[in-house]
Amino acid sequence: MNPEEMKELKELIEFLKENKIGEFDLERGELKVRIKFAQESATDLASLNRLLAALPAASTAAPVALPAVQAAAAPVPAAESSAAAESDDASLHIVKSPIVGTFYESPSPGTSAFVKIGDQVEQGQVLCIIEAMKLMNEIESDASGEIVKRFVQNGQPVEYGQQLFAVRPL
């Protein structure tokens, strides 16, 4: 595997852990990777972290066997959250990804983001770009309002239907 493929594999593993995806198979030419997450244990997590640290040193296209682990569940928010905050979140419009790809906040590296939290947007205004199969797809707002949340980070892989932005309608 070349260094770029190793970097992609590391990013894939981190993405799978963050999104609690239980099982994943990847085939690219002679490279075959199967990742299966099971019950979490401290030794399995330590093994996975050692494996991630050792990936750049690997140079073979042989299949990679990963230990079975499962990412820890995110803590449940406290039940003390106010009714006002809940009703505020319920009124938000969520802009979701229409495709699978990589999220980019700006038209090119080093330029300012299309939108920031607190910006007012109009329906049809470009919010971000999602790269899919080397094509840059502009994602437009389907509602007018104020950007109050961004759910993904620049360069992060996104899935179909994944939340991208929360807009407070005007």
N, C-alpha and C positions, 0 to 999 in steps of 0.2 A: 504494500500500500504506500502511496506517496503521501507526503506531509499534508496536502490539501484534503485527501480522503480521510486521513486520521483525524483532522480537525472536524470534518463533517460528521464522522462517527461519534466523536466526543459530544458535539452539539446535539446529535440525535439522542444519545443516551441521557443527557441532561434534560432535553425536552420531554422524553418519555417519563423520567422520574418526576418532573414538575407537574405533568398532567396526569399522573397516576395511570398510565396506560399499562395494562397487565401483560401484554404479549405483542411481539413485533418480529416480523421476518423481513429481511432485505436481501435481494440478490442483484448484484451488478457484475456481469461477466462471470469471472471465476470466483469472485468474492461472495461468500454467503455468510450472513449474520443472523442469528436467532437470539432474541432477547426475551426472556420470560421472567416477570417479576412475581414473587410469591410472598410468603409471610416475611415480615421484617425481623432481622436479628442484628445485634451489634456487630457480630463477626462477618455477616454477609455484607453489611454496609461498608465495613472496613475493607473487605476484599474488593468490593466494587470500586472504592476510592483508590486503592492500590492499582487496580487494573486501569482505571482512567489515567492515573499518573504515568503508567508504563506504556500507554498507547503510542506516544510519539516515537518510542524506541523500536517498536515493531516495524518490520519491513516486508512481511510476507503477505500473500493474498489468500492465505489459508483461512478456513472458517474460524471465527472467534467465538468461544464459549464463555458466556458470562454467568456469574453466580446468580442464583434465584433470589431476588430481593423485592421488596415492595416499599415504595416511598411512604413516609409517615403521613398520616392523614392531617390535613390542616386543622388547626384548632377551631372549634365551633365558637362563633362570637358570643359574648355574654348576653344573657337574656335581658339584661338591664337596658338595652338600647331603647331609646325613647320612641314613642309612637309617632312623633313628628318626623324623626329621621326615616322611619319606615315608610310613612306616607310620602315623604319627599322622594325616596328611591323609587316608589311605585309610580310616580309621575314622570320619571325619566324615560326618554326614548333611547333604546339601545341600537347602535349601528353595528351590524354583524358582518363578518367576512362572507362574501358571496362565493369565494373560491379557496382552495388550498394553496398556500405559497409562503413567501417570506414578507413580513411587514416592514415597510420603510416609511419613516415619518417625513422625509423630505425628498425633493426630486433628484438630488444627487448628494454624495458625501460632502460635508463642509458647508452646505447651504442650510438656511433656516427651515424649520418644520412648517408643513402646510398649515397646521393649527396647533395651538397650545391650550391648556386648561384655562378657562376664563374667556376665550375668544368667542365672539358671536359669529355664527355661520348661517348661511342661507341654504335652502334646499337646492341640491345640485352642485354645491361647492365641493371641491376636491379636499378630502381629509387626509389621505395617505396614498401610498402605492403598495400593491401586493404583487411581488414578482412570482410568476408561475411559468415554468418551462422557458426561462430566459425572456419572457414577455413582461413588460411593466404595465400593470393594470391600475388605472386611477380609480380609487374608491370615493364615491361622492356621497354627501350627506343626503339622507332621504327625509330629513326634517329640518326646519329652521329653529334656531335656539342658541343656547350657550353650552359650550363644551365643559362638562364638569368632571369627567373621568376619562382616563385612557387606560385600557386594560392590558395592553401589550407593550413590549419594549421594542425599540428600533433593532431590526435584524432578527427578530424572533420568528420562528415558524408559526403559522396559524392554520387552523383547520376550517373547513366549511362550517358556517354558522357560529363560529367563535366570536365572542363579544370583542369589539374594537374600541368603541367610544360610547359614553353616555352623554346624551344631549338633553338639557332642560328646555322643553318647548317654550316658545314665546307666548 
